[in-house]
Amino acid sequence: MTFVSVLFFIASLLFAAFLPRKSLKIIVGTLSFIYIATLVFDLLLFFIFGKHFGLFVVSFFNTSIKGAPFTSFAREILILSAICFAILLFCIVISIRMIKIDRISKFSFLFIPWIVAAFLLNPFCIYAYEFYSQLNPRVDDIKKQIYPYLAVPAPRKPTKRKNIVYIFLESFDRAYTDEQLFSGLTPRLNALKNRMDFTNITQVRDTEFTIKGFFGAHCAANYTFVPSDELNSKNFSTNITCASEILKSVGYYAYFLKGASLAFQGTDGFLKQRRYDEMKGKEQILEQNSAARLNEWGVQDDDMLGVAYGDFERLSKREKPFLMGLITLSTHSPNGFVPNSCEDLYYSESDAQMLRAVHCTDRLVSDFIEKIRTSKYGKDTIVVVQNDHPLFYSSNTSGDFGDKLKGSKDLFVIFDDDLNGEFTIEKRGTSFDTFTTVLGYLGILDEMNFGRNLLARDSLPFLADSEFFNNASKVFTKISYDEAVKAQKLGFVK
């Protein structure tokens, strides 16, 4: 399709060269700039993100530009600027050369159908129209499709009333833990005992950046593009109930910690919507520990985890069950960061900084987990480790290891000394099933929105990149539990 579009574009220029007026040729030059710029922009998006222009890209830029450290992406910004300059220069040269052609042809206006066809087949235009369609869905038809599968949460008193330490690993891939692919990269995580390891979890489409990964895990649902002011509104997503709210309804205290600013990607708004009682980010950590060391994204993981353990002890002393959520930073794209406490740690199989950051995360997180489990509060605590999303532009990863990450599953492991052994769960699931499974493990519920407890239920019969999940996200703000219950009574429940 792209190749045909380019051929049509070239054909349009051949006809445009014989237009009768200079002003028309300048217009052609302007159209050429727009065509080439949009084409190249879409190709760059696909190269970097593995996705064309659309929902994911718009949502990502909508939430992630403000507060991002642009120095981390200096190379990419310079390359993009150079490409834009080259396109502009090319179009100026084309316009000048066409202006110098004195010949006029009665067929010159045939450039119009050719340029129109080129734009219609331009991938950017195709996916822009698809994005427009996503923002204007056929709500009633989609509700009929999704309501049979929407589970209204019905929490019970937990059979295991344990504290939950829920660790999200930034941009982490299960492939990192595979000894066949990355020998000796995560030996400490792999060696942790009394675990339940879910090996067939796939990330649901369009949840491949942090705030969407959080939302998908917590709520077992997703949303399409939402303006920033609406996304941060306290009323956003109150039409559904999510994991932290369910835990609070059965007596849990909800706490969250991250090394980056809470304002980044609207994390603070999300946590308030999910009724978290306490939250800390970069600014709050620095108030608590002014000596905490920083990288470009926030507080380094070693210092962040130090604060986390102190707060774990504080919360444990209250003798009220709690959810402690936190997320690491070291493996943040594009190349990761190595905290000071890992300056002596190298990965012998590769000199790629990202893999060294993964190796460091293996040490820091494993030590943190062991510290919790060997504490006097360990028997009353389960630890969950999950990636927020895979490394979403692994094809452009320095060190040439991106190919090993293609098709990688999500990491999702539950640690609990009550397990008394190591168990592998190979049942197919999605990132919508993870937090639901944790709630199921504690005996609270087995179904939540589009998530299922994989210990007691099958995941929904749709692949993670299915159009079902895409459609559900289109009408997310229109979902009604009352409507779903009525629809299920009239039809059937999946």
C-alpha positions, 0 to 999 in steps of 0.5 A: 500500500505504501509503495503504491502511494509513493508511485502515485505521488511521483506520478502526480509530480510529473503532471504538476511540472506542466501546470500553467501558473507559478502559484499552482506549482508552489501549492504542489510544493506545499502538498508535497511537504505535507505528503512526505512529512506525514508518510515519514512521520508514520514510518518513524512511529512504526519503527520506534513504537511498532505501531502506526498513527492512532489511538496508542500514539495519540494517548502516549503523547497526550499523557507522556510529553509533559514532564518527560526528560527530553535529554534522554531522547536527544538523539531521536529529537536531533534525527527527527529535526534533521529529517524535517529539514531534509524534507523541507529542503527537498520540497523547496528544490522540487518547487523551484525546478517545476517553476523553471519548466516553461512547458504547459500541458493540457494534461497537467491537471491530471495531477489532481486525481494522482495526488488525491489517490496518493494521500488516500493510500498514505498510511498516515491518512488511513490510520488517521481515519481509523482513529477518527472512527475509534473516537466516534464508535457505534456505542449500542452495537459495541455494548451488545458485543461486550456486555455478556463478558463484563463482570460486575465485581462482587467482593467477598471477605478475604480468606487470606487477609495478607498485606500485598506488596505489588511491584511493577517493573518498568518496561520489563520483559519476561524474556529477560528471565529466560536463561536460553535467551539471556544467560545469567541476567536475572539469577536472583529473581529466578532463584526466589522460592515459594512462588507461583509463576504465570508464564503465558500472560500477554499485554492487552493492546494499547496498554503498552505505556505505564499509566495505561499498564497501571489502569489495565491491571487495576481495572481490567479495562482500557479507555481510548484517547481522553483529553488531559483535563478529563483524564485527571478529573476525579469523576473519570472512570467512576463508572467502574470499580477497580482492584484498589477500591475493592481492597479498600471495601474489605478493609485495606489501606492503599499506598503507592510509591514511585521514583518519578514525579506523581504528576507525570502521565497523571499518576496522581489523578489516577491514584486519587480516582482509585481511592489510594490513601497515600502516595509518594513520588520524587518530590515527596521522597526528596522531602523525606530523604534529601540525599536521595540520588536522581536520574533523568526520570526521578529518584534512583531505585536503590534509594526509592526501595529504601523508602519503600521498606521503611514505609512497609515496616510503618504500615505493617505495625498498624496491624491493618492489611494494606496494598503497597504498590510501587514501580521501578525506574532503572529499566526505563527506555530508551537505554535504562539507568544503573543506580549508584549501588550497582556501579560494580555490577556488570552483565558479562554477556553484553555491554548494552546499558539496558541489560546492565540496568536489568541485571541491577534491577534483578539485584535490587528487587530480589534483595527488597523481596527477601528483606520483606520475606525475612522480616517479622512481617513476612508471613503476613505479606504476599509479594507480586511482581509484574511488568507495567508493559514490555519494552515497546520499542525494542527494535530500536534498542542499543546493543542489538538484543531487541530481536530476543524480546519480540513476542515476549510474554509479560512477567507476573509472579506471586510470592507467598511462603504459604505456597511452600514450593515453586509452581508454574501456571501455563494457562493463557491470560492477559494483563487484564487478568493479573490483579484479578488473579491476585484478588482471587488468590486472596479469596476476594473475587474471581471476576472483575470487569474484563479480568478473570482469576486464572486460578479459578476461571479461564481468561476471556476467549479473545487474544490480547490484540483482539478487536474485542478489547479495542471496541471495549476501550472505545465505549469505556466511558459509556459502560454501565454496570446496571445496563450490563446486568440487565443485558445479561439477564435477557441474554446469557453470561460468559 
